Amino acid sequence: MYSQAGKSILLLISSLASFLVPYTVSSLNVALPAIGSDFSLDAVTLGWITTAYLLIAAVCMLPFGRIADIYGRKQIFIVGNLIFALGSLIAAMSWSGSSIIAARMIQGLGGAMVFSTSMALVTIVFPPGERGRAIGIVTATVYAGLSLGPVLGGILTQLFGWSSIFLINVPLALIVVILSLKYLKGEWTDCGKTRFDYGGAILYGCMVLGIMYGLTQLPSLIGILWIVCGILGGFFFARWEKKQEKPLIHLQIFRTNQTFLCSNISAMINYAVVFAVGFLVSLSLQYNRGFDPATTGMILLAQPLVQMIVSPISGRLSDTTEPAVIATLGMAITTIGLGILLIVLPAFSLIFILIGLAVLGLGYGLFSSPNTNAIMSSVHAQDLGMASSMVSTMRSMGQLISLAIAMMVFSFIIGTVEITPDVYHQLEQSTEFIFIIFIILGIFGIFTSYIRGTVRGGEE
């Protein structure tokens, strides 16, 4: 049983670890042009610097969540931070585009280990009456990373070069490791002596890799073939898991636990409709509206700043109010925010764009913490690692889907040409069409969030 001081230290450790990854992702977006210039990289290769991390993280989240359930969540959390620090150091010392992509894959491996355990540790230590507030604080640090990333990344890149973005991760990750070794006493494992399902992990990896990589290659034939291979991998994975005494994941949880199923689907949809918005608004503001990069970055801060403020509040509310109610309201407000941006981006004044981004941030902040609370509170203690990893897996999948939708629409309407004034009109059309797709997905997300059922009375 942890004292209040012990809980605060655990929350600090989990929050700091949860800050590193989104900070790296958002700050790296600012540094990509500098990296491309140094290594003479094309747009596709630059895109893989982000995609490589997301793919590896999506493939590894669930297996490492299960490994943590079996062998101990604290040690997986600590090792994950060490690997993330190693990947950051290699990225900072990269000598080519290929080496930095490889370093990002190492970061993805470490990030998967961290995110598949951090929320599980918080859920174990904080009882139901305090859990939502704790999850809200951890979630707020994710948004803090997203908010501060572009600002810190721009300053570091300008003063010290892009490698400094990665170098700053090394001491921060090591601080997390030192604090964990000193203050996190004991170990958390609820599965006893259980054999890890290696066959299931391989088939699961093939399924996720096929589908996620295929989405990034759409609308090409190779993308369709990869998705078909991923679906086949999913078929064999399901058959394999049914025969295992101790599977990687008990698939019946998706059939018997409606809260778990619908909350995960809603999370994936939420990330799918929000993640690419910053990218789209940035292009629209700079190409169609003529704003410079610095001003654009300041405008885009409106969304994550609101998320950072609202998330702890919504997390605390979910301790006393049914999480499904708050999360569904959040999904509805997110969809309204998308609608506002669809209308105001082409010609309305800046204040309306800021309002749209703020509304989007409000909805996102209301949704995320209660939805995570619902997922973590809907499973038994022995499945917390699996549940924590599913939260992160849905985030990675949603982010990839969001980018895949944007890239697919761009390919259809603009093609593979360089963005010049000649195609600004097509860029505006593409952005509007993407927002319409996101709004439709958001409406479906409202439905899946609403029908999830309740977790009150079932918490342990």
C-alpha positions as CSV (number, residue, x, y, z in Angstrom):
1,M,0.0,0.0,0.0
2,Y,1.5,3.3,-1.1
3,S,1.4,6.4,1.1
4,Q,0.2,9.7,-0.3
5,A,3.8,10.8,-0.8
6,G,4.6,7.5,-2.6
7,K,1.6,8.0,-4.9
8,S,2.8,11.5,-5.7
9,I,6.3,10.2,-6.6
10,L,4.8,7.5,-8.8
11,L,2.6,10.1,-10.5
12,L,5.7,12.3,-11.1
13,I,7.6,9.3,-12.6
14,S,4.8,8.2,-14.9
15,S,4.0,11.8,-16.0
16,L,7.7,12.5,-16.9
17,A,7.9,9.3,-18.9
18,S,4.6,10.1,-20.6
19,F,5.9,13.6,-21.5
20,L,9.0,12.4,-23.5
21,V,7.3,10.7,-26.4
22,P,4.7,13.3,-27.4
23,Y,7.4,16.0,-26.9
24,T,9.7,14.2,-29.3
25,V,7.0,13.7,-31.9
26,S,5.7,17.3,-31.9
27,S,9.2,18.9,-31.7
28,L,10.5,16.6,-34.5
29,N,7.8,18.0,-36.9
30,V,9.5,21.4,-36.6
31,A,13.0,19.9,-37.2
32,L,12.1,17.7,-40.2
33,P,13.0,20.4,-42.8
34,A,16.5,20.8,-41.1
35,I,17.0,17.0,-41.0
36,G,15.9,16.7,-44.7
37,S,18.4,19.5,-45.6
38,D,21.3,17.9,-43.8
39,F,20.8,14.4,-45.3
40,S,19.2,15.5,-48.6
41,L,16.0,13.4,-47.9
42,D,12.8,13.4,-50.0
43,A,9.4,13.8,-48.5
44,V,8.7,10.1,-48.3
45,T,11.8,9.4,-46.3
46,L,11.1,12.3,-44.0
47,G,7.6,10.9,-43.5
48,W,9.2,7.6,-42.4
49,I,11.0,9.3,-39.6
50,T,7.6,9.7,-37.9
51,T,5.9,6.6,-39.3
52,A,8.7,4.2,-38.2
53,Y,8.2,5.0,-34.6
54,L,4.4,4.6,-34.8
55,L,4.6,1.3,-36.6
56,I,7.0,-0.3,-34.1
57,A,5.1,1.1,-31.2
58,A,1.8,-0.3,-32.5
59,V,3.3,-3.7,-33.1
60,C,5.0,-4.0,-29.7
61,M,2.5,-2.4,-27.3
62,L,0.3,-5.4,-26.7
63,P,3.1,-8.1,-26.4
64,F,5.0,-6.0,-23.9
65,G,1.9,-5.3,-21.9
66,R,1.4,-9.0,-21.6
67,I,5.1,-9.6,-20.8
68,A,4.8,-7.0,-18.1
69,D,1.7,-8.7,-16.6
70,I,3.8,-12.0,-16.4
71,Y,7.3,-10.8,-15.4
72,G,6.7,-7.5,-13.7
73,R,5.5,-4.1,-14.8
74,K,8.1,-2.0,-13.0
75,Q,11.1,-3.7,-14.7
76,I,9.6,-3.4,-18.2
77,F,8.9,0.2,-17.5
78,I,12.5,0.8,-16.4
79,V,14.0,-1.1,-19.3
80,G,11.7,0.7,-21.7
81,N,13.0,4.1,-20.6
82,L,16.6,2.9,-21.0
83,I,15.9,1.7,-24.5
84,F,14.2,5.0,-25.3
85,A,17.2,6.9,-24.0
86,L,19.5,4.7,-26.2
87,G,17.4,5.3,-29.3
88,S,17.5,9.1,-28.6
89,L,21.3,9.0,-28.3
90,I,21.6,7.1,-31.6
91,A,19.2,9.5,-33.3
92,A,21.2,12.5,-32.1
93,M,24.4,10.9,-33.6
94,S,22.8,9.8,-36.8
95,W,24.8,10.1,-40.0
96,S,22.1,9.4,-42.6
97,G,18.4,9.1,-43.2
98,S,18.5,5.4,-42.7
99,S,20.3,5.6,-39.4
100,I,17.8,8.1,-37.9
101,I,14.9,5.9,-39.1
102,A,16.6,2.9,-37.4
103,A,17.0,5.0,-34.2
104,R,13.3,6.0,-34.3
105,M,12.5,2.3,-34.5
106,I,14.5,1.7,-31.3
107,Q,12.7,4.6,-29.7
108,G,9.4,3.0,-30.8
109,L,10.4,-0.2,-29.0
110,G,11.3,1.6,-25.8
111,G,8.2,3.8,-26.1
112,A,6.0,0.7,-26.4
113,M,7.5,-0.7,-23.2
114,V,6.9,2.5,-21.3
115,F,3.4,3.2,-22.5
116,S,2.2,-0.4,-22.0
117,T,3.1,-0.2,-18.3
118,S,2.9,3.4,-17.1
119,M,-0.9,3.6,-17.0
120,A,-1.1,0.1,-15.5
121,L,1.2,1.3,-12.6
122,V,-1.0,4.3,-12.0
123,T,-4.1,2.1,-12.1
124,I,-2.7,-0.3,-9.5
125,V,-1.6,2.3,-7.0
126,F,-4.5,4.7,-7.2
127,P,-7.9,3.3,-6.1
128,P,-11.1,3.9,-8.1
129,G,-12.0,7.1,-6.2
130,E,-8.6,8.7,-7.1
131,R,-7.8,6.9,-10.3
132,G,-9.5,9.3,-12.7
133,R,-7.7,12.4,-11.3
134,A,-4.3,10.5,-11.6
135,I,-5.0,9.4,-15.1
136,G,-6.1,13.0,-16.0
137,I,-2.7,14.4,-14.7
138,V,-0.7,11.8,-16.7
139,T,-2.8,12.6,-19.8
140,A,-2.2,16.3,-19.2
141,T,1.5,15.7,-19.4
142,V,1.0,14.1,-22.8
143,Y,-0.7,17.3,-24.0
144,A,2.0,19.4,-22.3
145,G,4.5,17.5,-24.5
146,L,2.4,18.2,-27.6
147,S,2.1,21.9,-26.6
148,L,5.7,22.6,-25.7
149,G,7.2,20.4,-28.4
150,P,6.9,22.8,-31.3
151,V,8.2,25.7,-29.2
152,L,11.1,23.9,-27.6
153,G,11.9,22.1,-30.8
154,G,12.1,25.3,-32.7
155,I,14.3,27.0,-30.2
156,L,16.6,24.0,-29.8
157,T,16.9,23.4,-33.6
158,Q,17.7,27.1,-34.2
159,L,20.2,27.4,-31.4
160,F,21.9,24.0,-31.2
161,G,20.7,22.0,-34.2
162,W,18.1,19.3,-34.6
163,S,20.2,16.7,-32.7
164,S,19.6,18.6,-29.5
165,I,15.9,17.5,-29.6
166,F,17.0,13.9,-29.1
167,L,19.9,14.6,-26.7
168,I,17.6,16.3,-24.2
169,N,15.6,13.0,-23.9
170,V,18.6,11.1,-22.6
171,P,19.0,12.8,-19.1
172,L,15.2,13.0,-18.7
173,A,14.8,9.3,-19.4
174,L,17.7,8.5,-17.0
175,I,16.1,10.6,-14.3
176,V,12.9,8.5,-14.7
177,V,15.0,5.3,-14.3
178,I,16.8,6.6,-11.2
179,L,13.6,7.7,-9.5
180,S,12.0,4.4,-10.4
181,L,14.8,2.3,-8.9
182,K,14.9,4.5,-5.8
183,Y,11.2,5.0,-5.0
184,L,9.2,2.2,-6.7
185,K,9.4,-0.6,-4.2
186,G,8.5,-4.2,-4.9
187,E,7.1,-5.4,-8.2
188,W,3.7,-5.7,-9.8
189,T,2.7,-8.9,-11.5
190,D,-0.7,-10.7,-11.3
191,C,-0.3,-13.7,-13.7
192,G,2.0,-15.9,-11.6
193,K,4.2,-18.4,-13.5
194,T,2.7,-18.2,-17.0
195,R,4.3,-18.9,-20.3
196,F,4.4,-16.1,-22.8
197,D,2.5,-16.7,-26.0
198,Y,5.3,-16.2,-28.6
199,G,3.3,-17.6,-31.5
200,G,0.4,-15.2,-30.7
201,A,2.8,-12.3,-30.5
202,I,4.3,-13.1,-33.9
203,L,0.9,-13.4,-35.6
204,Y,-0.3,-10.3,-33.9
205,G,2.7,-8.4,-35.1
206,C,2.1,-9.6,-38.7
207,M,-1.5,-8.5,-38.4
208,V,-0.8,-5.0,-37.1
209,L,2.2,-4.4,-39.4
210,G,0.3,-5.5,-42.5
211,I,-2.7,-3.4,-41.8
212,M,-0.9,-0.3,-40.6
213,Y,1.9,-0.3,-43.2
214,G,-0.8,-0.9,-45.9
215,L,-2.7,2.1,-44.8
216,T,0.3,4.3,-45.3
217,Q,0.7,3.0,-48.8
218,L,-2.9,3.6,-50.0
219,P,-4.3,4.0,-52.6
220,S,-1.5,1.9,-54.4
221,L,-2.0,-1.8,-55.1
222,I,0.9,-2.6,-52.8
223,G,-1.0,-0.9,-49.9
224,I,-4.1,-3.1,-50.6
225,L,-2.0,-6.2,-50.7
226,W,-0.3,-5.4,-47.4
227,I,-3.8,-4.8,-45.8
228,V,-5.0,-8.2,-47.1
229,C,-2.0,-9.9,-45.6
230,G,-2.7,-8.1,-42.3
231,I,-6.3,-9.3,-42.3
232,L,-5.1,-12.9,-43.0
233,G,-2.7,-12.5,-40.2
234,G,-5.6,-11.4,-38.0
235,F,-7.6,-14.5,-39.0
236,F,-4.8,-16.9,-38.1
237,F,-4.1,-14.9,-34.9
238,A,-7.7,-15.3,-33.7
239,R,-7.6,-19.1,-34.5
240,W,-4.3,-19.5,-32.6
241,E,-5.5,-17.5,-29.6
242,K,-8.6,-19.7,-29.2
243,K,-6.4,-22.8,-28.7
244,Q,-4.0,-21.3,-26.2
245,E,-4.5,-21.9,-22.4
246,K,-2.7,-18.6,-21.7
247,P,-3.1,-16.4,-24.8
248,L,-1.5,-13.1,-25.5
249,I,-5.0,-11.6,-25.1
250,H,-8.3,-13.2,-24.1
251,L,-10.3,-12.4,-27.3
252,Q,-13.5,-13.1,-25.5
253,I,-13.0,-9.8,-23.5
254,F,-14.0,-8.0,-26.7
255,R,-17.2,-10.1,-26.9
256,T,-18.1,-10.1,-23.2
257,N,-16.9,-6.7,-22.1
258,Q,-18.7,-4.1,-24.0
259,T,-17.2,-1.3,-22.1
260,F,-13.7,-2.4,-23.0
261,L,-14.5,-3.0,-26.7
262,C,-16.4,0.2,-27.3
263,S,-14.0,2.3,-25.3
264,N,-11.0,1.1,-27.3
265,I,-12.9,1.6,-30.7
266,S,-13.8,5.1,-29.5
267,A,-10.2,5.9,-28.6
268,M,-8.9,4.8,-32.0
269,I,-11.6,6.9,-33.7
270,N,-10.8,9.9,-31.5
271,Y,-7.1,9.8,-32.4
272,A,-8.0,9.2,-36.1
273,V,-10.1,12.3,-36.4
274,V,-7.8,14.6,-34.4
275,F,-4.1,13.6,-35.0
276,A,-3.8,15.0,-38.6
277,V,-5.7,18.2,-37.8
278,G,-2.5,20.1,-36.8
279,F,-0.8,19.0,-40.0
280,L,-3.8,20.0,-42.1
281,V,-4.3,23.4,-40.4
282,S,-0.6,24.1,-40.7
283,L,-0.6,23.5,-44.4
284,S,-3.8,25.6,-44.9
285,L,-2.5,28.5,-42.8
286,Q,0.9,28.7,-44.5
287,Y,0.0,27.9,-48.1
288,N,-3.6,29.2,-48.4
289,R,-3.6,32.0,-45.9
290,G,0.1,33.1,-46.1
291,F,1.1,32.8,-42.4
292,D,4.7,32.2,-41.5
293,P,5.8,29.0,-39.7
294,A,6.4,30.8,-36.3
295,T,2.9,32.4,-36.3
296,T,1.4,29.1,-37.4
297,G,3.0,27.3,-34.5
298,M,1.6,29.8,-32.0
299,I,-1.9,29.4,-33.5
300,L,-1.7,25.7,-33.3
301,L,-0.9,25.9,-29.6
302,A,-4.6,26.7,-28.9
303,Q,-5.7,23.1,-29.2
304,P,-3.2,21.3,-26.9
305,L,-3.2,24.1,-24.3
306,V,-6.9,23.6,-23.8
307,Q,-6.5,19.9,-23.7
308,M,-3.8,20.2,-21.1
309,I,-6.1,22.3,-18.9
310,V,-9.3,20.3,-19.4
311,S,-7.8,16.8,-19.1
312,P,-7.1,16.7,-15.3
313,I,-10.6,18.2,-14.6
314,S,-12.4,15.6,-16.8
315,G,-10.3,12.8,-15.2
316,R,-11.4,14.0,-11.7
317,L,-15.0,14.2,-12.9
318,S,-14.8,10.6,-14.1
319,D,-14.1,9.5,-10.5
320,T,-17.6,10.6,-9.5
321,T,-19.5,10.7,-12.8
322,E,-19.9,7.8,-15.2
323,P,-16.9,8.0,-17.6
324,A,-19.1,7.2,-20.6
325,V,-21.2,10.3,-20.2
326,I,-18.2,12.7,-20.1
327,A,-16.3,10.9,-22.9
328,T,-19.3,10.8,-25.2
329,L,-19.8,14.6,-24.6
330,G,-16.1,15.0,-25.4
331,M,-16.4,13.1,-28.6
332,A,-19.5,15.2,-29.6
333,I,-17.6,18.5,-28.9
334,T,-14.6,17.2,-30.9
335,T,-16.9,16.6,-33.9
336,I,-18.3,20.1,-33.5
337,G,-14.8,21.5,-33.5
338,L,-14.0,19.7,-36.7
339,G,-17.2,21.2,-38.2
340,I,-16.2,24.7,-37.2
341,L,-12.7,24.3,-38.7
342,L,-14.2,22.9,-41.9
343,I,-16.3,26.1,-42.3
344,V,-13.8,28.7,-41.1
345,L,-10.4,27.6,-42.4
346,P,-10.8,28.8,-46.1
347,A,-11.8,32.4,-45.5
348,F,-12.8,33.3,-42.0
349,S,-10.7,35.5,-39.7
350,L,-8.1,34.1,-37.3
351,I,-10.2,34.4,-34.2
352,F,-12.7,31.8,-35.6
353,I,-9.8,29.4,-36.4
354,L,-8.6,29.8,-32.8
355,I,-12.2,29.1,-31.6
356,G,-12.4,26.0,-33.7
357,L,-9.0,24.7,-32.4
358,A,-10.0,25.5,-28.8
359,V,-13.4,23.7,-29.2
360,L,-11.5,20.7,-30.6
361,G,-9.1,20.8,-27.6
362,L,-12.0,21.0,-25.2
363,G,-13.6,17.9,-26.7
364,Y,-10.4,16.0,-26.9
365,G,-9.6,16.9,-23.2
366,L,-13.1,15.8,-22.1
367,F,-12.8,12.5,-23.9
368,S,-9.4,11.1,-23.3
369,S,-9.0,10.8,-19.5
370,P,-12.5,9.4,-18.8
371,N,-12.2,7.0,-21.7
372,T,-8.9,5.7,-20.4
373,N,-10.4,5.5,-16.9
374,A,-13.3,3.4,-18.4
375,I,-10.8,1.0,-20.1
376,M,-8.6,0.5,-17.1
377,S,-11.5,0.1,-14.7
378,S,-13.3,-2.5,-16.8
379,V,-10.7,-5.3,-16.5
380,H,-9.3,-7.4,-13.7
381,A,-6.0,-6.7,-12.1
382,Q,-4.2,-9.5,-14.0
383,D,-5.1,-7.8,-17.3
384,L,-4.0,-4.3,-16.4
385,G,-0.8,-4.5,-18.5
386,M,-2.8,-5.7,-21.5
387,A,-5.4,-2.9,-21.0
388,S,-2.7,-0.2,-20.7
389,S,-1.0,-1.5,-23.8
390,M,-4.4,-1.5,-25.7
391,V,-4.8,2.2,-24.8
392,S,-1.5,3.0,-26.4
393,T,-2.0,0.7,-29.3
394,M,-5.3,2.4,-30.1
395,R,-3.5,5.7,-30.0
396,S,-0.8,4.6,-32.5
397,M,-3.3,2.9,-34.8
398,G,-5.6,6.0,-34.7
399,Q,-2.6,8.3,-35.5
400,L,-1.6,6.1,-38.4
401,I,-5.2,6.0,-39.7
402,S,-5.4,9.8,-39.5
403,L,-2.3,10.3,-41.5
404,A,-3.2,7.5,-44.0
405,I,-6.6,9.2,-44.7
406,A,-4.9,12.6,-45.3
407,M,-2.2,11.1,-47.6
408,M,-4.8,9.1,-49.5
409,V,-7.0,12.1,-50.2
410,F,-3.9,14.2,-51.2
411,S,-2.8,11.4,-53.6
412,F,-6.3,11.4,-55.3
413,I,-6.8,15.1,-55.6
414,I,-3.3,16.6,-55.8
415,G,-1.1,13.7,-56.8
416,T,2.6,13.5,-56.0
417,V,3.6,16.9,-57.3
418,E,5.3,19.6,-55.2
419,I,2.9,22.0,-53.5
420,T,3.1,25.3,-55.4
421,P,0.6,28.1,-56.0
422,D,-0.7,26.2,-59.0
423,V,-2.2,23.5,-56.6
424,Y,-3.3,25.7,-53.7
425,H,-6.9,25.3,-54.7
426,Q,-6.6,21.5,-54.8
427,L,-4.9,21.6,-51.4
428,E,-7.9,23.5,-50.0
429,Q,-10.3,21.0,-51.6
430,S,-8.3,18.1,-50.2
431,T,-8.4,19.6,-46.7
432,E,-12.2,20.1,-46.8
433,F,-12.7,16.6,-48.0
434,I,-10.5,15.2,-45.2
435,F,-12.4,17.1,-42.6
436,I,-15.7,15.8,-43.9
437,I,-14.3,12.2,-43.5
438,F,-13.2,13.0,-40.0
439,I,-16.6,14.4,-39.1
440,I,-18.3,11.3,-40.3
441,L,-15.9,9.1,-38.3
442,G,-16.5,11.4,-35.3
443,I,-20.3,10.8,-35.5
444,F,-19.6,7.1,-35.5
445,G,-17.3,7.6,-32.5
446,I,-20.1,9.4,-30.6
447,F,-22.3,6.2,-31.1
448,T,-19.6,3.8,-30.0
449,S,-18.8,5.9,-26.9
450,Y,-22.5,6.1,-26.0
451,I,-23.2,2.4,-26.2
452,R,-20.2,1.3,-24.2
453,G,-22.2,0.7,-20.9
454,T,-21.1,1.6,-17.4
455,V,-18.1,0.7,-15.2
456,R,-19.6,2.0,-11.9
457,G,-20.0,-0.8,-9.5
458,G,-17.6,-3.0,-11.3
459,E,-14.4,-1.4,-10.2
460,E,-12.0,-3.2,-8.0
